[in-house]
Amino acid sequence: MKCIINVTWDSDAAVYIATSENIPGLVLESGSFDALIEKVRVAVPELLQLNNNKAEVIDLTFLSERHCLVSNG
């Protein structure tokens, strides 16, 4: 099973947030990108089981986008 995990940066809260249209109920946050990936790796199999999905192998793709403003002078 392939799942797309969308990761966004919330600058107000200073955390990364993971969500997915493929995995109902997935909303996790962490101040570290790597820590967030580990949280997702643990939570996804549990959430899929709760949603009666018995996939034995889950292929996670993390998509991240972060915007910032840069001054030119």
mmCIF file of the N, C-alpha and C atoms, coordinates in Angstrom:
data_MODEL
# 
_entry.id   MODEL 
# 
loop_
_atom_site.group_PDB 
_atom_site.id 
_atom_site.type_symbol 
_atom_site.label_atom_id 
_atom_site.label_alt_id 
_atom_site.label_comp_id 
_atom_site.label_asym_id 
_atom_site.label_entity_id 
_atom_site.label_seq_id 
_atom_site.pdbx_PDB_ins_code 
_atom_site.Cartn_x 
_atom_site.Cartn_y 
_atom_site.Cartn_z 
_atom_site.occupancy 
_atom_site.B_iso_or_equiv 
_atom_site.pdbx_formal_charge 
_atom_site.auth_seq_id 
_atom_site.auth_comp_id 
_atom_site.auth_asym_id 
_atom_site.auth_atom_id 
_atom_site.pdbx_PDB_model_num 
ATOM 1   N N  . MET A 1 1  ? 0.848  -1.179 0.000  1.00 0.00 ? 1  MET A N  1 
ATOM 2   C CA . MET A 1 1  ? 0.000  0.000  0.000  1.00 0.00 ? 1  MET A CA 1 
ATOM 3   C C  . MET A 1 1  ? 0.891  1.239  0.000  1.00 0.00 ? 1  MET A C  1 
ATOM 4   N N  . LYS A 1 2  ? 0.601  2.176  -0.882 1.00 0.00 ? 2  LYS A N  1 
ATOM 5   C CA . LYS A 1 2  ? 1.351  3.428  -0.955 1.00 0.00 ? 2  LYS A CA 1 
ATOM 6   C C  . LYS A 1 2  ? 0.543  4.543  -0.300 1.00 0.00 ? 2  LYS A C  1 
ATOM 7   N N  . CYS A 1 3  ? 1.223  5.336  0.523  1.00 0.00 ? 3  CYS A N  1 
ATOM 8   C CA . CYS A 1 3  ? 0.577  6.450  1.210  1.00 0.00 ? 3  CYS A CA 1 
ATOM 9   C C  . CYS A 1 3  ? 1.426  7.704  1.074  1.00 0.00 ? 3  CYS A C  1 
ATOM 10  N N  . ILE A 1 4  ? 0.781  8.798  0.784  1.00 0.00 ? 4  ILE A N  1 
ATOM 11  C CA . ILE A 1 4  ? 1.445  10.097 0.713  1.00 0.00 ? 4  ILE A CA 1 
ATOM 12  C C  . ILE A 1 4  ? 1.214  10.810 2.038  1.00 0.00 ? 4  ILE A C  1 
ATOM 13  N N  . ILE A 1 5  ? 2.307  11.240 2.667  1.00 0.00 ? 5  ILE A N  1 
ATOM 14  C CA . ILE A 1 5  ? 2.241  11.986 3.915  1.00 0.00 ? 5  ILE A CA 1 
ATOM 15  C C  . ILE A 1 5  ? 2.644  13.421 3.603  1.00 0.00 ? 5  ILE A C  1 
ATOM 16  N N  . ASN A 1 6  ? 1.748  14.355 3.851  1.00 0.00 ? 6  ASN A N  1 
ATOM 17  C CA . ASN A 1 6  ? 2.027  15.771 3.629  1.00 0.00 ? 6  ASN A CA 1 
ATOM 18  C C  . ASN A 1 6  ? 2.560  16.377 4.918  1.00 0.00 ? 6  ASN A C  1 
ATOM 19  N N  . VAL A 1 7  ? 3.710  17.021 4.817  1.00 0.00 ? 7  VAL A N  1 
ATOM 20  C CA . VAL A 1 7  ? 4.339  17.643 5.978  1.00 0.00 ? 7  VAL A CA 1 
ATOM 21  C C  . VAL A 1 7  ? 4.413  19.141 5.737  1.00 0.00 ? 7  VAL A C  1 
ATOM 22  N N  . THR A 1 8  ? 3.861  19.899 6.662  1.00 0.00 ? 8  THR A N  1 
ATOM 23  C CA . THR A 1 8  ? 3.909  21.360 6.563  1.00 0.00 ? 8  THR A CA 1 
ATOM 24  C C  . THR A 1 8  ? 4.532  21.926 7.834  1.00 0.00 ? 8  THR A C  1 
ATOM 25  N N  . TRP A 1 9  ? 5.081  23.103 7.708  1.00 0.00 ? 9  TRP A N  1 
ATOM 26  C CA . TRP A 1 9  ? 5.701  23.802 8.832  1.00 0.00 ? 9  TRP A CA 1 
ATOM 27  C C  . TRP A 1 9  ? 4.751  24.871 9.322  1.00 0.00 ? 9  TRP A C  1 
ATOM 28  N N  . ASP A 1 10 ? 4.410  24.855 10.594 1.00 0.00 ? 10 ASP A N  1 
ATOM 29  C CA . ASP A 1 10 ? 3.584  25.889 11.221 1.00 0.00 ? 10 ASP A CA 1 
ATOM 30  C C  . ASP A 1 10 ? 4.531  26.820 11.970 1.00 0.00 ? 10 ASP A C  1 
ATOM 31  N N  . SER A 1 11 ? 4.819  27.972 11.380 1.00 0.00 ? 11 SER A N  1 
ATOM 32  C CA . SER A 1 11 ? 5.794  28.884 11.977 1.00 0.00 ? 11 SER A CA 1 
ATOM 33  C C  . SER A 1 11 ? 5.295  29.496 13.276 1.00 0.00 ? 11 SER A C  1 
ATOM 34  N N  . ASP A 1 12 ? 3.996  29.660 13.429 1.00 0.00 ? 12 ASP A N  1 
ATOM 35  C CA . ASP A 1 12 ? 3.449  30.214 14.674 1.00 0.00 ? 12 ASP A CA 1 
ATOM 36  C C  . ASP A 1 12 ? 3.686  29.263 15.844 1.00 0.00 ? 12 ASP A C  1 
ATOM 37  N N  . ALA A 1 13 ? 3.456  27.987 15.629 1.00 0.00 ? 13 ALA A N  1 
ATOM 38  C CA . ALA A 1 13 ? 3.626  26.984 16.686 1.00 0.00 ? 13 ALA A CA 1 
ATOM 39  C C  . ALA A 1 13 ? 5.033  26.373 16.682 1.00 0.00 ? 13 ALA A C  1 
ATOM 40  N N  . ALA A 1 14 ? 5.811  26.650 15.633 1.00 0.00 ? 14 ALA A N  1 
ATOM 41  C CA . ALA A 1 14 ? 7.168  26.112 15.465 1.00 0.00 ? 14 ALA A CA 1 
ATOM 42  C C  . ALA A 1 14 ? 7.178  24.579 15.487 1.00 0.00 ? 14 ALA A C  1 
ATOM 43  N N  . VAL A 1 15 ? 6.267  23.992 14.717 1.00 0.00 ? 15 VAL A N  1 
ATOM 44  C CA . VAL A 1 15 ? 6.194  22.534 14.602 1.00 0.00 ? 15 VAL A CA 1 
ATOM 45  C C  . VAL A 1 15 ? 5.925  22.123 13.159 1.00 0.00 ? 15 VAL A C  1 
ATOM 46  N N  . TYR A 1 16 ? 6.374  20.912 12.824 1.00 0.00 ? 16 TYR A N  1 
ATOM 47  C CA . TYR A 1 16 ? 6.004  20.275 11.577 1.00 0.00 ? 16 TYR A CA 1 
ATOM 48  C C  . TYR A 1 16 ? 4.717  19.497 11.839 1.00 0.00 ? 16 TYR A C  1 
ATOM 49  N N  . ILE A 1 17 ? 3.833  19.473 10.843 1.00 0.00 ? 17 ILE A N  1 
ATOM 50  C CA . ILE A 1 17 ? 2.556  18.773 10.970 1.00 0.00 ? 17 ILE A CA 1 
ATOM 51  C C  . ILE A 1 17 ? 2.425  17.775 9.821  1.00 0.00 ? 17 ILE A C  1 
ATOM 52  N N  . ALA A 1 18 ? 2.075  16.533 10.163 1.00 0.00 ? 18 ALA A N  1 
ATOM 53  C CA . ALA A 1 18 ? 1.888  15.478 9.160  1.00 0.00 ? 18 ALA A CA 1 
ATOM 54  C C  . ALA A 1 18 ? 0.414  15.128 9.051  1.00 0.00 ? 18 ALA A C  1 
ATOM 55  N N  . THR A 1 19 ? -0.087 15.083 7.808  1.00 0.00 ? 19 THR A N  1 
ATOM 56  C CA . THR A 1 19 ? -1.453 14.663 7.521  1.00 0.00 ? 19 THR A CA 1 
ATOM 57  C C  . THR A 1 19 ? -1.431 13.798 6.264  1.00 0.00 ? 19 THR A C  1 
ATOM 58  N N  . SER A 1 20 ? -2.514 13.086 6.017  1.00 0.00 ? 20 SER A N  1 
ATOM 59  C CA . SER A 1 20 ? -2.598 12.264 4.821  1.00 0.00 ? 20 SER A CA 1 
ATOM 60  C C  . SER A 1 20 ? -4.053 12.041 4.435  1.00 0.00 ? 20 SER A C  1 
ATOM 61  N N  . GLU A 1 21 ? -4.338 12.173 3.144  1.00 0.00 ? 21 GLU A N  1 
ATOM 62  C CA . GLU A 1 21 ? -5.675 11.854 2.641  1.00 0.00 ? 21 GLU A CA 1 
ATOM 63  C C  . GLU A 1 21 ? -5.884 10.349 2.593  1.00 0.00 ? 21 GLU A C  1 
ATOM 64  N N  . ASN A 1 22 ? -4.784 9.575  2.543  1.00 0.00 ? 22 ASN A N  1 
ATOM 65  C CA . ASN A 1 22 ? -4.861 8.115  2.460  1.00 0.00 ? 22 ASN A CA 1 
ATOM 66  C C  . ASN A 1 22 ? -5.085 7.445  3.804  1.00 0.00 ? 22 ASN A C  1 
ATOM 67  N N  . ILE A 1 23 ? -4.818 8.182  4.889  1.00 0.00 ? 23 ILE A N  1 
ATOM 68  C CA . ILE A 1 23 ? -4.869 7.580  6.224  1.00 0.00 ? 23 ILE A CA 1 
ATOM 69  C C  . ILE A 1 23 ? -5.790 8.404  7.119  1.00 0.00 ? 23 ILE A C  1 
ATOM 70  N N  . PRO A 1 24 ? -7.053 8.018  7.228  1.00 0.00 ? 24 PRO A N  1 
ATOM 71  C CA . PRO A 1 24 ? -7.980 8.765  8.081  1.00 0.00 ? 24 PRO A CA 1 
ATOM 72  C C  . PRO A 1 24 ? -7.481 8.857  9.522  1.00 0.00 ? 24 PRO A C  1 
ATOM 73  N N  . GLY A 1 25 ? -7.520 10.056 10.069 1.00 0.00 ? 25 GLY A N  1 
ATOM 74  C CA . GLY A 1 25 ? -7.134 10.258 11.460 1.00 0.00 ? 25 GLY A CA 1 
ATOM 75  C C  . GLY A 1 25 ? -5.691 10.646 11.670 1.00 0.00 ? 25 GLY A C  1 
ATOM 76  N N  . LEU A 1 26 ? -4.889 10.648 10.613 1.00 0.00 ? 26 LEU A N  1 
ATOM 77  C CA . LEU A 1 26 ? -3.477 10.997 10.785 1.00 0.00 ? 26 LEU A CA 1 
ATOM 78  C C  . LEU A 1 26 ? -3.298 12.510 10.864 1.00 0.00 ? 26 LEU A C  1 
ATOM 79  N N  . VAL A 1 27 ? -2.982 12.992 12.040 1.00 0.00 ? 27 VAL A N  1 
ATOM 80  C CA . VAL A 1 27 ? -2.608 14.383 12.284 1.00 0.00 ? 27 VAL A CA 1 
ATOM 81  C C  . VAL A 1 27 ? -1.613 14.351 13.436 1.00 0.00 ? 27 VAL A C  1 
ATOM 82  N N  . LEU A 1 28 ? -0.344 14.527 13.113 1.00 0.00 ? 28 LEU A N  1 
ATOM 83  C CA . LEU A 1 28 ? 0.720  14.498 14.119 1.00 0.00 ? 28 LEU A CA 1 
ATOM 84  C C  . LEU A 1 28 ? 1.569  15.742 13.983 1.00 0.00 ? 28 LEU A C  1 
ATOM 85  N N  . GLU A 1 29 ? 2.233  16.120 15.073 1.00 0.00 ? 29 GLU A N  1 
ATOM 86  C CA . GLU A 1 29 ? 3.128  17.273 15.012 1.00 0.00 ? 29 GLU A CA 1 
ATOM 87  C C  . GLU A 1 29 ? 4.376  17.013 15.847 1.00 0.00 ? 29 GLU A C  1 
ATOM 88  N N  . SER A 1 30 ? 5.446  17.722 15.463 1.00 0.00 ? 30 SER A N  1 
ATOM 89  C CA . SER A 1 30 ? 6.702  17.620 16.188 1.00 0.00 ? 30 SER A CA 1 
ATOM 90  C C  . SER A 1 30 ? 7.569  18.823 15.831 1.00 0.00 ? 30 SER A C  1 
ATOM 91  N N  . GLY A 1 31 ? 8.440  19.205 16.734 1.00 0.00 ? 31 GLY A N  1 
ATOM 92  C CA . GLY A 1 31 ? 9.364  20.291 16.478 1.00 0.00 ? 31 GLY A CA 1 
ATOM 93  C C  . GLY A 1 31 ? 10.526 19.874 15.595 1.00 0.00 ? 31 GLY A C  1 
ATOM 94  N N  . SER A 1 32 ? 10.685 18.566 15.380 1.00 0.00 ? 32 SER A N  1 
ATOM 95  C CA . SER A 1 32 ? 11.772 18.031 14.570 1.00 0.00 ? 32 SER A CA 1 
ATOM 96  C C  . SER A 1 32 ? 11.198 17.218 13.407 1.00 0.00 ? 32 SER A C  1 
ATOM 97  N N  . PHE A 1 33 ? 11.729 17.442 12.216 1.00 0.00 ? 33 PHE A N  1 
ATOM 98  C CA . PHE A 1 33 ? 11.273 16.708 11.034 1.00 0.00 ? 33 PHE A CA 1 
ATOM 99  C C  . PHE A 1 33 ? 11.532 15.214 11.206 1.00 0.00 ? 33 PHE A C  1 
ATOM 100 N N  . ASP A 1 34 ? 12.738 14.851 11.653 1.00 0.00 ? 34 ASP A N  1 
ATOM 101 C CA . ASP A 1 34 ? 13.073 13.433 11.827 1.00 0.00 ? 34 ASP A CA 1 
ATOM 102 C C  . ASP A 1 34 ? 12.214 12.769 12.893 1.00 0.00 ? 34 ASP A C  1 
ATOM 103 N N  . ALA A 1 35 ? 11.939 13.479 13.984 1.00 0.00 ? 35 ALA A N  1 
ATOM 104 C CA . ALA A 1 35 ? 11.077 12.927 15.036 1.00 0.00 ? 35 ALA A CA 1 
ATOM 105 C C  . ALA A 1 35 ? 9.659  12.727 14.513 1.00 0.00 ? 35 ALA A C  1 
ATOM 106 N N  . LEU A 1 36 ? 9.205  13.632 13.660 1.00 0.00 ? 36 LEU A N  1 
ATOM 107 C CA . LEU A 1 36 ? 7.865  13.499 13.082 1.00 0.00 ? 36 LEU A CA 1 
ATOM 108 C C  . LEU A 1 36 ? 7.783  12.260 12.200 1.00 0.00 ? 36 LEU A C  1 
ATOM 109 N N  . ILE A 1 37 ? 8.813  12.004 11.406 1.00 0.00 ? 37 ILE A N  1 
ATOM 110 C CA . ILE A 1 37 ? 8.819  10.804 10.565 1.00 0.00 ? 37 ILE A CA 1 
ATOM 111 C C  . ILE A 1 37 ? 8.710  9.545  11.431 1.00 0.00 ? 37 ILE A C  1 
ATOM 112 N N  . GLU A 1 38 ? 9.418  9.505  12.536 1.00 0.00 ? 38 GLU A N  1 
ATOM 113 C CA . GLU A 1 38 ? 9.337  8.344  13.428 1.00 0.00 ? 38 GLU A CA 1 
ATOM 114 C C  . GLU A 1 38 ? 7.938  8.206  14.035 1.00 0.00 ? 38 GLU A C  1 
ATOM 115 N N  . LYS A 1 39 ? 7.334  9.318  14.420 1.00 0.00 ? 39 LYS A N  1 
ATOM 116 C CA . LYS A 1 39 ? 5.961  9.263  14.954 1.00 0.00 ? 39 LYS A CA 1 
ATOM 117 C C  . LYS A 1 39 ? 5.003  8.704  13.914 1.00 0.00 ? 39 LYS A C  1 
ATOM 118 N N  . VAL A 1 40 ? 5.160  9.136  12.666 1.00 0.00 ? 40 VAL A N  1 
ATOM 119 C CA . VAL A 1 40 ? 4.290  8.662  11.587 1.00 0.00 ? 40 VAL A CA 1 
ATOM 120 C C  . VAL A 1 40 ? 4.510  7.168  11.368 1.00 0.00 ? 40 VAL A C  1 
ATOM 121 N N  . ARG A 1 41 ? 5.764  6.724  11.352 1.00 0.00 ? 41 ARG A N  1 
ATOM 122 C CA . ARG A 1 41 ? 6.070  5.297  11.147 1.00 0.00 ? 41 ARG A CA 1 
ATOM 123 C C  . ARG A 1 41 ? 5.402  4.414  12.191 1.00 0.00 ? 41 ARG A C  1 
ATOM 124 N N  . VAL A 1 42 ? 5.268  4.910  13.416 1.00 0.00 ? 42 VAL A N  1 
ATOM 125 C CA . VAL A 1 42 ? 4.624  4.144  14.483 1.00 0.00 ? 42 VAL A CA 1 
ATOM 126 C C  . VAL A 1 42 ? 3.099  4.223  14.367 1.00 0.00 ? 42 VAL A C  1 
ATOM 127 N N  . ALA A 1 43 ? 2.585  5.402  14.070 1.00 0.00 ? 43 ALA A N  1 
ATOM 128 C CA . ALA A 1 43 ? 1.141  5.628  14.081 1.00 0.00 ? 43 ALA A CA 1 
ATOM 129 C C  . ALA A 1 43 ? 0.414  5.038  12.879 1.00 0.00 ? 43 ALA A C  1 
ATOM 130 N N  . VAL A 1 44 ? 1.040  5.037  11.706 1.00 0.00 ? 44 VAL A N  1 
ATOM 131 C CA . VAL A 1 44 ? 0.344  4.605  10.481 1.00 0.00 ? 44 VAL A CA 1 
ATOM 132 C C  . VAL A 1 44 ? -0.176 3.174  10.568 1.00 0.00 ? 44 VAL A C  1 
ATOM 133 N N  . PRO A 1 45 ? 0.621  2.189  10.949 1.00 0.00 ? 45 PRO A N  1 
ATOM 134 C CA . PRO A 1 45 ? 0.066  0.831  11.029 1.00 0.00 ? 45 PRO A CA 1 
ATOM 135 C C  . PRO A 1 45 ? -1.109 0.727  12.008 1.00 0.00 ? 45 PRO A C  1 
ATOM 136 N N  . GLU A 1 46 ? -1.007 1.442  13.128 1.00 0.00 ? 46 GLU A N  1 
ATOM 137 C CA . GLU A 1 46 ? -2.098 1.424  14.113 1.00 0.00 ? 46 GLU A CA 1 
ATOM 138 C C  . GLU A 1 46 ? -3.371 2.042  13.540 1.00 0.00 ? 46 GLU A C  1 
ATOM 139 N N  . LEU A 1 47 ? -3.231 3.185  12.865 1.00 0.00 ? 47 LEU A N  1 
ATOM 140 C CA . LEU A 1 47 ? -4.405 3.847  12.278 1.00 0.00 ? 47 LEU A CA 1 
ATOM 141 C C  . LEU A 1 47 ? -5.020 2.991  11.174 1.00 0.00 ? 47 LEU A C  1 
ATOM 142 N N  . LEU A 1 48 ? -4.195 2.368  10.356 1.00 0.00 ? 48 LEU A N  1 
ATOM 143 C CA . LEU A 1 48 ? -4.737 1.519  9.294  1.00 0.00 ? 48 LEU A CA 1 
ATOM 144 C C  . LEU A 1 48 ? -5.477 0.325  9.873  1.00 0.00 ? 48 LEU A C  1 
ATOM 145 N N  . GLN A 1 49 ? -4.962 -0.255 10.954 1.00 0.00 ? 49 GLN A N  1 
ATOM 146 C CA . GLN A 1 49 ? -5.672 -1.362 11.605 1.00 0.00 ? 49 GLN A CA 1 
ATOM 147 C C  . GLN A 1 49 ? -7.022 -0.895 12.132 1.00 0.00 ? 49 GLN A C  1 
ATOM 148 N N  . LEU A 1 50 ? -7.051 0.290  12.748 1.00 0.00 ? 50 LEU A N  1 
ATOM 149 C CA . LEU A 1 50 ? -8.311 0.826  13.265 1.00 0.00 ? 50 LEU A CA 1 
ATOM 150 C C  . LEU A 1 50 ? -9.324 1.074  12.149 1.00 0.00 ? 50 LEU A C  1 
ATOM 151 N N  . ASN A 1 51 ? -8.805 1.348  10.938 1.00 0.00 ? 51 ASN A N  1 
ATOM 152 C CA . ASN A 1 51 ? -9.669 1.583  9.782  1.00 0.00 ? 51 ASN A CA 1 
ATOM 153 C C  . ASN A 1 51 ? -9.882 0.305  8.965  1.00 0.00 ? 51 ASN A C  1 
ATOM 154 N N  . ASN A 1 52 ? -9.571 -0.853 9.579  1.00 0.00 ? 52 ASN A N  1 
ATOM 155 C CA . ASN A 1 52 ? -9.767 -2.170 8.956  1.00 0.00 ? 52 ASN A CA 1 
ATOM 156 C C  . ASN A 1 52 ? -8.982 -2.373 7.672  1.00 0.00 ? 52 ASN A C  1 
ATOM 157 N N  . ASN A 1 53 ? -7.820 -1.745 7.565  1.00 0.00 ? 53 ASN A N  1 
ATOM 158 C CA . ASN A 1 53 ? -6.934 -1.966 6.431  1.00 0.00 ? 53 ASN A CA 1 
ATOM 159 C C  . ASN A 1 53 ? -5.831 -2.899 6.898  1.00 0.00 ? 53 ASN A C  1 
ATOM 160 N N  . LYS A 1 54 ? -5.715 -4.046 6.276  1.00 0.00 ? 54 LYS A N  1 
ATOM 161 C CA . LYS A 1 54 ? -4.774 -5.081 6.714  1.00 0.00 ? 54 LYS A CA 1 
ATOM 162 C C  . LYS A 1 54 ? -3.516 -5.136 5.841  1.00 0.00 ? 54 LYS A C  1 
ATOM 163 N N  . ALA A 1 55 ? -3.110 -4.028 5.244  1.00 0.00 ? 55 ALA A N  1 
ATOM 164 C CA . ALA A 1 55 ? -1.916 -4.006 4.397  1.00 0.00 ? 55 ALA A CA 1 
ATOM 165 C C  . ALA A 1 55 ? -0.703 -4.463 5.202  1.00 0.00 ? 55 ALA A C  1 
ATOM 166 N N  . GLU A 1 56 ? 0.070  -5.391 4.629  1.00 0.00 ? 56 GLU A N  1 
ATOM 167 C CA . GLU A 1 56 ? 1.246  -5.900 5.328  1.00 0.00 ? 56 GLU A CA 1 
ATOM 168 C C  . GLU A 1 56 ? 2.462  -5.009 5.119  1.00 0.00 ? 56 GLU A C  1 
ATOM 169 N N  . VAL A 1 57 ? 2.554  -4.394 3.950  1.00 0.00 ? 57 VAL A N  1 
ATOM 170 C CA . VAL A 1 57 ? 3.658  -3.486 3.647  1.00 0.00 ? 57 VAL A CA 1 
ATOM 171 C C  . VAL A 1 57 ? 3.065  -2.128 3.298  1.00 0.00 ? 57 VAL A C  1 
ATOM 172 N N  . ILE A 1 58 ? 3.592  -1.100 3.944  1.00 0.00 ? 58 ILE A N  1 
ATOM 173 C CA . ILE A 1 58 ? 3.096  0.258  3.726  1.00 0.00 ? 58 ILE A CA 1 
ATOM 174 C C  . ILE A 1 58 ? 4.264  1.103  3.237  1.00 0.00 ? 58 ILE A C  1 
ATOM 175 N N  . ASP A 1 59 ? 4.115  1.665  2.046  1.00 0.00 ? 59 ASP A N  1 
ATOM 176 C CA . ASP A 1 59 ? 5.147  2.492  1.419  1.00 0.00 ? 59 ASP A CA 1 
ATOM 177 C C  . ASP A 1 59 ? 4.795  3.957  1.686  1.00 0.00 ? 59 ASP A C  1 
ATOM 178 N N  . LEU A 1 60 ? 5.568  4.597  2.569  1.00 0.00 ? 60 LEU A N  1 
ATOM 179 C CA . LEU A 1 60 ? 5.298  5.988  2.933  1.00 0.00 ? 60 LEU A CA 1 
ATOM 180 C C  . LEU A 1 60 ? 6.172  6.933  2.118  1.00 0.00 ? 60 LEU A C  1 
ATOM 181 N N  . THR A 1 61 ? 5.548  7.930  1.507  1.00 0.00 ? 61 THR A N  1 
ATOM 182 C CA . THR A 1 61 ? 6.253  8.989  0.801  1.00 0.00 ? 61 THR A CA 1 
ATOM 183 C C  . THR A 1 61 ? 5.943  10.293 1.518  1.00 0.00 ? 61 THR A C  1 
ATOM 184 N N  . PHE A 1 62 ? 6.983  10.983 1.979  1.00 0.00 ? 62 PHE A N  1 
ATOM 185 C CA . PHE A 1 62 ? 6.822  12.234 2.709  1.00 0.00 ? 62 PHE A CA 1 
ATOM 186 C C  . PHE A 1 62 ? 7.042  13.401 1.752  1.00 0.00 ? 62 PHE A C  1 
ATOM 187 N N  . LEU A 1 63 ? 6.038  14.264 1.644  1.00 0.00 ? 63 LEU A N  1 
ATOM 188 C CA . LEU A 1 63 ? 6.140  15.466 0.817  1.00 0.00 ? 63 LEU A CA 1 
ATOM 189 C C  . LEU A 1 63 ? 6.156  16.673 1.736  1.00 0.00 ? 63 LEU A C  1 
ATOM 190 N N  . SER A 1 64 ? 7.188  17.493 1.594  1.00 0.00 ? 64 SER A N  1 
ATOM 191 C CA . SER A 1 64 ? 7.328  18.645 2.477  1.00 0.00 ? 64 SER A CA 1 
ATOM 192 C C  . SER A 1 64 ? 7.542  19.898 1.650  1.00 0.00 ? 64 SER A C  1 
ATOM 193 N N  . GLU A 1 65 ? 6.974  20.971 2.143  1.00 0.00 ? 65 GLU A N  1 
ATOM 194 C CA . GLU A 1 65 ? 7.137  22.265 1.497  1.00 0.00 ? 65 GLU A CA 1 
ATOM 195 C C  . GLU A 1 65 ? 7.250  23.305 2.596  1.00 0.00 ? 65 GLU A C  1 
ATOM 196 N N  . ARG A 1 66 ? 8.239  24.165 2.482  1.00 0.00 ? 66 ARG A N  1 
ATOM 197 C CA . ARG A 1 66 ? 8.422  25.199 3.496  1.00 0.00 ? 66 ARG A CA 1 
ATOM 198 C C  . ARG A 1 66 ? 8.743  26.503 2.788  1.00 0.00 ? 66 ARG A C  1 
ATOM 199 N N  . HIS A 1 67 ? 8.025  27.552 3.158  1.00 0.00 ? 67 HIS A N  1 
ATOM 200 C CA . HIS A 1 67 ? 8.203  28.854 2.527  1.00 0.00 ? 67 HIS A CA 1 
ATOM 201 C C  . HIS A 1 67 ? 8.823  29.832 3.520  1.00 0.00 ? 67 HIS A C  1 
ATOM 202 N N  . CYS A 1 68 ? 9.643  30.721 3.011  1.00 0.00 ? 68 CYS A N  1 
ATOM 203 C CA . CYS A 1 68 ? 10.200 31.768 3.846  1.00 0.00 ? 68 CYS A CA 1 
ATOM 204 C C  . CYS A 1 68 ? 10.397 33.026 3.021  1.00 0.00 ? 68 CYS A C  1 
ATOM 205 N N  . LEU A 1 69 ? 10.465 34.151 3.693  1.00 0.00 ? 69 LEU A N  1 
ATOM 206 C CA . LEU A 1 69 ? 10.693 35.440 3.044  1.00 0.00 ? 69 LEU A CA 1 
ATOM 207 C C  . LEU A 1 69 ? 12.153 35.819 3.230  1.00 0.00 ? 69 LEU A C  1 
ATOM 208 N N  . VAL A 1 70 ? 12.742 36.347 2.182  1.00 0.00 ? 70 VAL A N  1 
ATOM 209 C CA . VAL A 1 70 ? 14.130 36.771 2.218  1.00 0.00 ? 70 VAL A CA 1 
ATOM 210 C C  . VAL A 1 70 ? 14.200 38.216 1.762  1.00 0.00 ? 70 VAL A C  1 
ATOM 211 N N  . SER A 1 71 ? 14.908 39.031 2.523  1.00 0.00 ? 71 SER A N  1 
ATOM 212 C CA . SER A 1 71 ? 15.049 40.437 2.192  1.00 0.00 ? 71 SER A CA 1 
ATOM 213 C C  . SER A 1 71 ? 16.164 40.634 1.173  1.00 0.00 ? 71 SER A C  1 
ATOM 214 N N  . ASN A 1 72 ? 15.937 41.539 0.243  1.00 0.00 ? 72 ASN A N  1 
ATOM 215 C CA . ASN A 1 72 ? 16.932 41.847 -0.777 1.00 0.00 ? 72 ASN A CA 1 
ATOM 216 C C  . ASN A 1 72 ? 17.510 43.253 -0.535 1.00 0.00 ? 72 ASN A C  1 
ATOM 217 N N  . GLY A 1 73 ? 18.009 43.441 0.645  1.00 0.00 ? 73 GLY A N  1 
ATOM 218 C CA . GLY A 1 73 ? 18.659 44.711 0.887  1.00 0.00 ? 73 GLY A CA 1 
ATOM 219 C C  . GLY A 1 73 ? 18.184 45.376 2.059  1.00 0.00 ? 73 GLY A C  1 
# 
